[in-house]
Amino acid sequence: QEHELSFVPEPEQGKAVAAARVHVVIYAATIVAAIVLGSWLPLILIGGPRAYGCWHMLMTGLLQHGGLADNVTDHRLNSRTVLMNPVSRFIYWNMNYHVEHHMFPMVPFHALPQLHALIKHDLPAANPSIWDGYAEMIPAFLRQLRNEDYYVRRELPPTAKPYREDLREI
């Protein structure tokens, strides 16, 4: 446990402990409120989103860059756009348009689908579903266990401005 102290810089350790205590007080007050009110509602509203929403964040978040090239300046090669169902797109705030988000970070989340339509001629093909994204990513992860230099090479369409390999060295 001594080594765990190195995870948080010493000047910040007091803030981390205080934040942890605030979280414990909030969760304890939520449990007390649920008991006093005789209702599940406080638990559903305070702790529930973390319990029933984290799996979705993990599922969609892994797709962003998993198995793709790193240390490249061209976001088309290190990010993935995945076409998702409307519910997942809403929960994920359209971050499934991840290449577009990295190329134009100031575009608001609600405009990312329109941006995709405007620039898709310059992007690698989007994965048509979450399942397809995982079908591409999981084999890459397994190969990376044996060869850390392996990555999925995204193919740019013929209409795309070419990627310059000399930029990879920067």
N, CA and C of each residue as an Amber inpcrd file, in Angstrom:
protein
   510
   0.8060000  -1.1880000   0.0000000   0.0000000   0.0000000   0.0000000
   0.8520000   1.2550000   0.0000000   2.0940000   1.0940000   0.3870000
   3.0210000   2.2270000   0.3330000   3.1790000   2.7060000  -1.1120000
   3.2340000   1.7480000  -2.0630000   3.4150000   2.1250000  -3.4650000
   2.1980000   2.8800000  -4.0100000   1.0380000   2.6900000  -3.4190000
  -0.1570000   3.3850000  -3.8810000  -0.0670000   4.8910000  -3.6550000
   0.7210000   5.3080000  -2.6950000   0.8840000   6.7390000  -2.4430000
   1.5180000   7.4560000  -3.6310000   2.2550000   6.7170000  -4.4540000
   2.9110000   7.3400000  -5.6080000   1.9210000   7.6430000  -6.7340000
   0.7010000   7.0850000  -6.6750000  -0.2870000   7.3330000  -7.7260000
  -0.8180000   8.7590000  -7.6870000  -0.8710000   9.3550000  -6.5130000
  -1.3620000  10.7250000  -6.3490000  -0.2190000  11.5470000  -5.7740000
   0.1520000  12.6360000  -6.4300000   1.2480000  13.4650000  -5.9030000
   0.9460000  13.9130000  -4.4690000   1.9800000  14.0050000  -3.6620000
   1.8120000  14.3130000  -2.2460000   0.9800000  15.5770000  -1.9880000
   1.2120000  16.6710000  -2.7390000   0.3920000  17.8680000  -2.4740000
  -1.1030000  17.6570000  -2.7520000  -1.4470000  16.6650000  -3.5730000
  -2.8400000  16.4280000  -3.9530000  -3.5060000  15.3550000  -3.1010000
  -2.7670000  14.6610000  -2.2360000  -3.3330000  13.5490000  -1.4760000
  -4.4430000  14.0030000  -0.5340000  -4.3070000  15.1540000   0.0810000
  -5.3610000  15.6700000   0.9610000  -6.6520000  15.9160000   0.2060000
  -6.5360000  16.4650000  -1.0100000  -7.7220000  16.7090000  -1.8340000
  -8.3870000  15.3910000  -2.2250000  -7.5730000  14.3800000  -2.5270000
  -8.1240000  13.0760000  -2.9050000  -8.8780000  12.4420000  -1.7420000
  -8.3230000  12.5360000  -0.5410000  -8.9830000  11.9850000   0.6420000
 -10.2840000  12.7410000   0.9140000 -10.2480000  14.0660000   0.7970000
 -11.4570000  14.8720000   1.0290000 -12.5410000  14.5190000   0.0110000
 -12.1770000  14.3720000  -1.2520000 -13.1530000  14.0190000  -2.2890000
 -13.7450000  12.6450000  -2.0210000 -12.9220000  11.6880000  -1.5840000
 -13.4140000  10.3480000  -1.2630000 -14.4080000  10.4100000  -0.1030000
 -14.1050000  11.2120000   0.8960000 -15.0100000  11.3420000   2.0480000
 -16.3460000  11.9690000   1.6310000 -16.3040000  12.9550000   0.7500000
 -17.5400000  13.5720000   0.2640000 -18.3930000  12.5180000  -0.4570000
 -17.7600000  11.6910000  -1.2810000 -18.4970000  10.6370000  -1.9870000
 -19.1320000   9.6580000  -1.0020000 -18.3910000   9.2690000   0.0190000
 -18.9380000   8.3420000   1.0250000 -20.1300000   8.9720000   1.7250000
 -20.0440000  10.2550000   2.0820000 -21.1570000  10.9430000   2.7450000
 -22.3790000  10.9940000   1.8230000 -22.1630000  11.2930000   0.5380000
 -23.2870000  11.3610000  -0.4090000 -23.9590000  10.0040000  -0.5240000
 -23.1760000   8.9370000  -0.6910000 -23.7700000   7.6030000  -0.8190000
 -24.4410000   7.1740000   0.4790000 -23.8490000   7.4830000   1.6290000
 -24.4740000   7.1300000   2.9110000 -25.7880000   7.8900000   3.0840000
 -25.7980000   9.1840000   2.7350000 -27.0310000   9.9790000   2.8490000
 -28.0980000   9.4380000   1.8960000 -27.6840000   8.9780000   0.7430000
 -28.6310000   8.4030000  -0.2190000 -29.2690000   7.1440000   0.3450000
 -28.4690000   6.2820000   0.9610000 -29.0040000   5.0530000   1.5620000
 -29.9580000   5.3930000   2.7020000 -29.5720000   6.3480000   3.5430000
 -30.4440000   6.7740000   4.6450000 -31.7510000   7.3450000   4.0910000
 -31.6730000   8.1820000   3.0670000 -32.8810000   8.7620000   2.4700000
 -33.7830000   7.6710000   1.8990000 -33.1960000   6.6640000   1.2630000
 -33.9990000   5.5690000   0.7060000 -34.7240000   4.8180000   1.8150000
 -34.0350000   4.5920000   2.9340000 -34.6540000   3.8770000   4.0580000
 -35.7510000   4.7250000   4.6930000 -35.4470000   6.0060000   4.9620000
 -36.4180000   6.9050000   5.5980000 -37.6610000   7.0830000   4.7180000
 -37.4510000   7.2630000   3.4270000 -38.5730000   7.4720000   2.5070000
 -39.2650000   6.1700000   2.1230000 -38.5920000   5.0460000   2.3860000
 -39.1500000   3.7600000   1.9730000 -39.2550000   3.6580000   0.4660000
 -38.2700000   4.2090000  -0.2230000 -38.3110000   4.2800000  -1.6840000
 -36.9470000   3.9400000  -2.2820000 -37.0010000   3.3100000  -3.4570000
 -35.7740000   3.0300000  -4.2020000 -35.2980000   4.2490000  -4.9810000
 -36.1370000   5.2560000  -5.1000000 -35.8480000   6.3990000  -5.9580000
 -34.5090000   7.0820000  -5.6640000 -34.1550000   7.3670000  -4.4050000
 -32.8380000   7.9850000  -4.1810000 -31.6780000   7.1250000  -4.6950000
 -31.7800000   5.8180000  -4.5040000 -30.7140000   4.9260000  -4.9830000
 -30.6520000   4.9120000  -6.5080000 -31.8180000   4.9170000  -7.1360000
 -31.8630000   4.8930000  -8.6020000 -31.2910000   6.1830000  -9.1810000
 -31.5770000   7.3130000  -8.5280000 -31.1350000   8.6030000  -9.0550000
 -29.6750000   8.9330000  -8.7340000 -29.1770000   8.5050000  -7.5800000
 -27.8180000   8.8720000  -7.1750000 -26.7990000   7.8040000  -7.5500000
 -26.9810000   6.5880000  -7.1260000 -25.9990000   5.5390000  -7.4200000
 -26.3150000   4.7490000  -8.6660000 -27.5760000   4.7770000  -9.0580000
 -28.0110000   3.9620000 -10.1880000 -27.3000000   4.2200000 -11.5000000
 -27.1830000   5.4890000 -11.9260000 -26.5430000   5.7240000 -13.2230000
 -25.1460000   5.1140000 -13.3330000 -24.3890000   5.1580000 -12.2560000
 -23.0640000   4.5450000 -12.2920000 -23.1850000   3.0330000 -12.4210000
 -24.1380000   2.4490000 -11.7040000 -24.2910000   0.9950000 -11.7170000
 -24.8190000   0.4880000 -13.0490000 -25.8210000   1.1550000 -13.6130000
 -26.4060000   0.6210000 -14.8370000 -25.9380000   1.3410000 -16.1000000
 -25.0370000   2.3090000 -15.9900000 -24.5600000   3.0100000 -17.1770000
 -23.1060000   2.7710000 -17.5150000 -22.3080000   2.3240000 -16.5500000
 -20.8680000   2.1730000 -16.7930000 -20.5550000   1.1320000 -17.8710000
 -21.3470000   0.0720000 -17.9460000 -21.0760000  -0.9490000 -18.9530000
 -21.1790000  -0.3490000 -20.3590000 -22.1220000   0.5770000 -20.5440000
 -22.2890000   1.1940000 -21.8630000 -21.1110000   2.1080000 -22.1810000
 -20.6540000   2.8520000 -21.1760000 -19.4970000   3.7240000 -21.3740000
 -18.2700000   2.8970000 -21.7600000 -18.0710000   1.7820000 -21.0820000
 -16.9380000   0.9200000 -21.3920000 -17.0830000   0.3160000 -22.7890000
 -18.2830000  -0.1730000 -23.1040000 -18.5250000  -0.8050000 -24.4050000
 -18.2440000   0.1620000 -25.5540000 -18.7210000   1.3840000 -25.4330000
 -18.5360000   2.3450000 -26.5190000 -17.1550000   2.9940000 -26.4770000
 -16.6340000   3.2060000 -25.2830000 -15.3360000   3.8650000 -25.1530000
 -14.1860000   3.0580000 -25.7170000 -14.2330000   1.7430000 -25.5640000
 -13.1580000   0.9030000 -26.1020000 -13.0650000   1.0080000 -27.6120000
 -14.1920000   1.2520000 -28.2480000 -14.2110000   1.3180000 -29.7090000
 -13.4930000   2.5400000 -30.2640000 -13.3070000   3.5690000 -29.4670000
 -12.7410000   4.8150000 -29.9690000 -11.3830000   4.6270000 -30.6420000
 -10.4760000   3.9320000 -29.9680000  -9.1080000   3.8220000 -30.4660000
  -8.5670000   2.3950000 -30.4160000  -9.3500000   1.4660000 -29.8790000
  -8.8590000   0.1120000 -29.6320000  -8.3120000  -0.5940000 -30.8570000
  -7.0670000  -1.0360000 -30.7560000  -6.4320000  -1.8040000 -31.8190000
  -5.9060000  -0.9840000 -32.9750000  -6.0540000   0.3280000 -32.9070000
  -5.6150000   1.1840000 -34.0180000  -4.2130000   1.7220000 -33.7620000
  -3.6620000   2.3770000 -34.7640000  -2.3100000   2.9290000 -34.6760000
  -2.2410000   3.9810000 -33.5750000  -1.0700000   4.0720000 -32.9580000
  -0.8500000   5.1670000 -32.0170000   0.3640000   5.9570000 -32.5080000
   0.5970000   7.0850000 -31.9120000   1.7210000   7.9460000 -32.3050000
   1.6650000   8.3460000 -33.7760000   0.4540000   8.5940000 -34.2690000
   0.3000000   9.1200000 -35.6280000  -0.4350000  10.4610000 -35.5360000
  -0.1400000  11.3380000 -36.4420000  -0.7630000  12.6590000 -36.4130000
  -2.0730000  12.7080000 -37.1970000  -2.3550000  11.6900000 -37.9790000
  -3.5770000  11.6450000 -38.7810000  -4.6570000  10.9080000 -37.9900000
  -5.6460000  11.6410000 -37.5130000  -6.6870000  11.0420000 -36.6730000
  -7.5240000  10.0150000 -37.4190000  -7.4830000  10.0330000 -38.7270000
  -8.2290000   9.0420000 -39.5000000  -7.6560000   7.6500000 -39.2940000
  -6.3970000   7.5740000 -38.8440000  -5.7340000   6.2860000 -38.6900000
  -5.7110000   5.7910000 -37.2490000  -6.0110000   6.6570000 -36.2860000
  -5.9540000   6.2110000 -34.8900000  -7.2920000   6.3320000 -34.1760000
  -8.3560000   6.6380000 -34.8960000  -9.6950000   6.7340000 -34.3150000
 -10.6710000   5.9630000 -35.1980000 -11.7970000   5.6100000 -34.6160000
 -12.7720000   4.7810000 -35.3280000 -14.1510000   5.4290000 -35.2320000
 -14.8400000   5.5120000 -36.3600000 -16.2430000   5.9180000 -36.3790000
 -17.0780000   4.6560000 -36.4790000 -18.0460000   4.5330000 -35.5670000
 -18.9170000   3.3540000 -35.5230000 -20.3580000   3.8470000 -35.6180000
 -21.0970000   3.3230000 -36.5620000 -22.5100000   3.6770000 -36.6880000
 -23.2900000   2.8660000 -35.6570000 -23.9930000   3.5590000 -34.7640000
 -24.6770000   2.9180000 -33.6390000 -26.1770000   3.1760000 -33.7120000
 -26.8970000   2.4280000 -32.9010000 -28.3360000   2.6340000 -32.7960000
 -28.6140000   3.9900000 -32.1380000 -29.7940000   4.5520000 -32.3420000
 -30.0960000   5.8940000 -31.8240000 -29.9680000   6.0140000 -30.3010000
 -30.2960000   4.9720000 -29.5600000 -30.2090000   5.0380000 -28.1000000
 -28.7500000   5.1570000 -27.6690000 -27.8870000   4.3160000 -28.2310000
 -26.4690000   4.3940000 -27.8820000 -25.8640000   5.7130000 -28.3250000
 -26.2610000   6.1980000 -29.4930000 -25.7560000   7.4970000 -29.9500000
 -26.1640000   8.5980000 -28.9820000 -27.3870000   8.5690000 -28.4900000
 -27.8550000   9.5840000 -27.5520000 -27.0850000   9.5040000 -26.2350000
 -26.9720000   8.3060000 -25.6780000 -26.2710000   8.1330000 -24.4080000
 -24.8080000   8.5490000 -24.5540000 -24.2310000   8.2510000 -25.6950000
 -22.8100000   8.4990000 -25.9610000 -22.5650000   9.8940000 -26.5450000
 -23.5960000  10.6800000 -26.7050000 -23.5270000  12.0480000 -27.2240000
 -22.8190000  12.1140000 -28.5840000 -23.1220000  11.1670000 -29.4460000
 -22.5770000  11.1120000 -30.8130000 -21.0570000  10.9790000 -30.8660000
 -20.4440000  10.5550000 -29.7770000 -18.9900000  10.3550000 -29.8070000
 -18.6120000   9.1120000 -30.6080000 -19.6110000   8.3900000 -31.1100000
 -19.3160000   7.2920000 -32.0260000 -18.7390000   7.8400000 -33.3360000
 -18.9830000   9.1150000 -33.5960000 -18.3340000   9.7930000 -34.7280000
 -16.9880000  10.3100000 -34.2170000 -16.1270000   9.3720000 -33.8720000
 -14.9300000   9.7340000 -33.1340000 -13.8250000  10.3240000 -34.0150000
 -13.7050000   9.8560000 -35.2380000 -12.7190000  10.4470000 -36.1560000
 -13.0780000  11.9160000 -36.3700000 -14.3460000  12.1650000 -36.6280000
 -14.8130000  13.5200000 -36.8660000 -14.5730000  14.3950000 -35.6300000
 -14.8350000  13.8390000 -34.4640000 -14.6270000  14.5720000 -33.2110000
 -13.1630000  14.9780000 -33.0500000 -12.2420000  14.0880000 -33.3800000
 -10.8220000  14.4210000 -33.2360000 -10.3560000  15.3990000 -34.3130000
 -10.8750000  15.2570000 -35.5100000 -10.4460000  16.1500000 -36.5860000
 -10.9730000  17.5710000 -36.3840000 -12.1730000  17.6810000 -35.8400000
 -12.8100000  18.9850000 -35.6310000 -13.3870000  19.0370000 -34.2180000
 -12.5350000  19.1880000 -33.2050000 -12.9990000  19.0930000 -31.8120000
 -13.9430000  20.2040000 -31.3710000 -14.0190000  21.2930000 -32.0910000
 -14.9040000  22.3900000 -31.6940000 -16.3290000  22.2160000 -32.2250000
 -16.5590000  21.2050000 -33.0510000 -17.9120000  20.9520000 -33.5510000
 -18.7320000  20.3520000 -32.4170000 -19.9000000  20.9200000 -32.1190000
 -20.7110000  20.3790000 -31.0150000 -21.2220000  18.9780000 -31.3330000
 -21.4780000  18.2090000 -30.2760000 -21.8530000  16.8040000 -30.4210000
 -23.0570000  16.6130000 -31.3310000 -24.0190000  17.5110000 -31.2820000
 -25.2370000  17.3200000 -32.0710000 -25.0010000  17.4970000 -33.5660000
 -23.8840000  18.1180000 -33.9530000 -23.5940000  18.3470000 -35.3720000
 -22.6600000  17.2910000 -35.9590000 -22.1890000  16.3580000 -35.1530000
 -21.2420000  15.3580000 -35.6570000 -21.8270000  14.4770000 -36.7700000
 -23.0980000  14.0390000 -36.7040000 -23.6250000  13.2550000 -37.8360000
 -23.6110000  14.0400000 -39.1500000 -23.9450000  15.3270000 -39.0940000
 -23.9210000  16.1480000 -40.3110000 -22.4860000  16.3230000 -40.8060000
 -21.5500000  16.5060000 -39.8770000 -20.1440000  16.6200000 -40.2630000
 -19.6800000  15.3420000 -40.9430000 -20.0690000  14.2070000 -40.3900000
 -19.6980000  12.9180000 -40.9910000 -20.1780000  12.8530000 -42.4400000
 -21.4270000  13.2470000 -42.6640000 -21.9720000  13.2090000 -44.0220000
 -21.1860000  14.1010000 -44.9720000 -20.6830000  15.2200000 -44.4700000
 -19.9420000  16.1590000 -45.3140000 -18.5280000  15.6940000 -45.6480000
 -17.8810000  14.9490000 -44.7420000 -16.4640000  14.6260000 -44.9530000
 -16.1840000  13.1380000 -45.1140000 -17.2250000  12.2920000 -45.1850000
 -16.9790000  10.8490000 -45.2310000 -16.1770000  10.4190000 -46.4580000
 -16.1540000  11.2280000 -47.4950000 -15.3440000  10.9150000 -48.6690000
 -13.8450000  10.9590000 -48.3610000 -13.4790000  11.5740000 -47.2370000
 -12.0780000  11.7170000 -46.8560000 -11.6990000  10.8160000 -45.6730000
 -12.6230000   9.9420000 -45.2600000 -12.4190000   9.1190000 -44.0640000
 -12.4050000   7.6350000 -44.3950000 -11.7750000   6.8330000 -43.5440000
 -11.9140000   5.3830000 -43.6990000 -13.3890000   5.0080000 -43.5240000
 -13.7700000   3.8800000 -44.0500000 -15.1550000   3.4300000 -43.9210000
 -15.5070000   3.2750000 -42.4460000 -16.6770000   3.7620000 -42.0760000
 -17.1500000   3.6210000 -40.6990000 -17.5450000   2.1660000 -40.4530000
 -17.3400000   1.6990000 -39.2340000 -17.8380000   0.3680000 -38.8790000
 -19.3620000   0.4630000 -38.8340000 -20.0720000  -0.4630000 -39.4780000
 -21.5280000  -0.3440000 -39.5820000 -22.2940000  -0.6700000 -38.2970000
 -21.6050000  -1.2100000 -37.2860000 -22.2910000  -1.5390000 -36.0300000
 -21.2700000  -1.6950000 -34.9130000 -21.7790000  -1.7330000 -33.6820000
 -20.9190000  -1.9870000 -32.5310000 -20.2730000  -3.3590000 -32.6690000
 -21.0850000  -4.3470000 -33.0830000 -20.5560000  -5.7130000 -33.2360000
 -19.4190000  -5.7460000 -34.2450000 -19.5840000  -5.0310000 -35.3520000
 -18.5410000  -5.0030000 -36.3730000 -17.2720000  -4.3390000 -35.8340000
 -17.4340000  -3.2880000 -35.0420000 -16.2730000  -2.6310000 -34.4360000
 -15.5170000  -3.5860000 -33.5350000 -16.2490000  -4.3570000 -32.7290000
 -15.5920000  -5.3360000 -31.8610000 -14.9740000  -6.4810000 -32.6620000
 -15.6160000  -6.8720000 -33.7580000 -15.0550000  -7.9250000 -34.6070000
 -13.7260000  -7.4940000 -35.2090000 -13.5390000  -6.2160000 -35.4110000
 -12.2690000  -5.6830000 -35.8960000 -11.2620000  -5.5140000 -34.7560000
 -11.7510000  -5.0810000 -33.5910000 -10.8810000  -4.7010000 -32.4940000
 -10.3520000  -5.8940000 -31.6830000 -11.1860000  -6.8640000 -31.3720000
 -10.7590000  -7.9690000 -30.4990000  -9.6150000  -8.7750000 -31.1080000
  -9.6860000  -9.1680000 -32.3860000  -8.5270000  -9.8730000 -32.9550000
  -7.2470000  -9.0270000 -32.9100000  -7.3950000  -7.7190000 -33.0790000
  -6.2210000  -6.8350000 -32.9950000  -5.6470000  -6.8600000 -31.5840000
  -6.5030000  -6.7920000 -30.5620000  -6.0300000  -6.8740000 -29.1790000
  -5.2900000  -8.1890000 -28.9400000  -5.8410000  -9.2780000 -29.4420000
  -5.1990000 -10.5870000 -29.2470000  -3.8360000 -10.6470000 -29.9420000
  -3.7370000 -10.0790000 -31.1370000  -2.4390000 -10.0440000 -31.8290000
  -1.4560000  -9.1360000 -31.1120000  -1.9570000  -8.0510000 -30.5030000
  -1.0760000  -7.1360000 -29.7810000  -0.4950000  -7.7720000 -28.5170000
  -1.1270000  -8.8180000 -28.0040000  -0.5480000  -9.5370000 -26.8670000
   0.7620000 -10.2190000 -27.2610000   0.8460000 -10.6470000 -28.5210000
   2.0550000 -11.3040000 -29.0200000   3.0020000 -10.3370000 -29.7230000
   2.4420000  -9.2620000 -30.2790000   3.2390000  -8.3070000 -31.0500000
   2.7240000  -6.9000000 -30.7570000   3.3850000  -6.2080000 -29.8580000
   2.8980000  -4.8930000 -29.4320000   2.9340000  -3.8510000 -30.5420000
   3.6500000  -4.1180000 -31.6140000   3.7220000  -3.1700000 -32.7250000
   2.5810000  -3.3540000 -33.7240000   1.7660000  -4.3850000 -33.5560000
   0.6680000  -4.6290000 -34.4870000  -0.4530000  -3.6110000 -34.2620000
  -1.0900000  -3.2040000 -35.3260000  -2.2860000  -2.3710000 -35.2420000
  -3.0970000  -2.5530000 -36.5110000  -4.3760000  -2.2360000 -36.4190000
  -5.2570000  -2.2850000 -37.5830000  -4.9410000  -1.0780000 -38.4480000
  -4.5850000  -1.3420000 -39.6850000  -4.2900000  -0.2450000 -40.6170000
  -5.5880000   0.1680000 -41.2990000  -6.0060000   1.3870000 -41.0360000
  -7.2220000   1.9170000 -41.6430000  -6.9260000   2.2980000 -43.0870000
  -7.7950000   1.8860000 -43.9790000  -7.6390000   2.2050000 -45.3990000
  -8.4240000   3.4720000 -45.7250000  -7.7360000   4.4420000 -46.2930000
  -8.4060000   5.6670000 -46.7140000  -8.9920000   5.4620000 -48.1040000
 -10.1350000   6.0650000 -48.3880000 -10.7340000   5.9110000 -49.7210000
  -9.9000000   6.6220000 -50.7800000 -10.0860000   6.2540000 -52.0290000
  -9.3170000   6.9010000 -53.1100000  -9.5440000   8.4090000 -53.1770000
 -10.6770000   8.8760000 -52.6920000 -10.9810000  10.3080000 -52.7230000
 -10.3010000  11.0850000 -51.5980000  -9.6820000  10.3620000 -50.6490000
  -9.0680000  11.0220000 -49.4940000  -7.7440000  11.6620000 -49.8620000
  -7.4580000  12.7640000 -49.1880000  -6.1230000  13.3340000 -49.3360000
  -5.1560000  12.3470000 -48.7120000  -4.0320000  12.0690000 -49.3560000
  -3.1540000  10.9980000 -48.8740000  -2.5160000  11.3050000 -47.5320000
  -2.3310000  10.2520000 -46.7990000  -1.6060000  10.3380000 -45.5340000
  -0.1230000  10.2610000 -45.8410000   0.6430000  11.1160000 -45.2270000
   2.0810000  11.1380000 -45.4800000   2.7860000  10.3470000 -44.3890000
   3.4500000   9.2590000 -44.7590000   4.1570000   8.4240000 -43.7980000
   5.2610000   9.2100000 -43.0920000   5.8330000  10.2370000 -43.7380000
   6.9100000  10.9950000 -43.0760000   6.3930000  11.7610000 -41.8560000
   5.0720000  12.0060000 -41.7800000   4.5070000  12.6630000 -40.6000000
   4.4970000  11.7340000 -39.3980000   4.5540000  10.4230000 -39.6290000
   4.5640000   9.4540000 -38.5440000   5.8270000   9.5930000 -37.6860000
   6.8910000  10.1070000 -38.2650000   8.1680000  10.2210000 -37.5710000
   8.2200000  11.4250000 -36.6450000   7.2790000  12.3500000 -36.7880000
   7.3120000  13.5940000 -35.9830000   6.9190000  13.2910000 -34.5640000
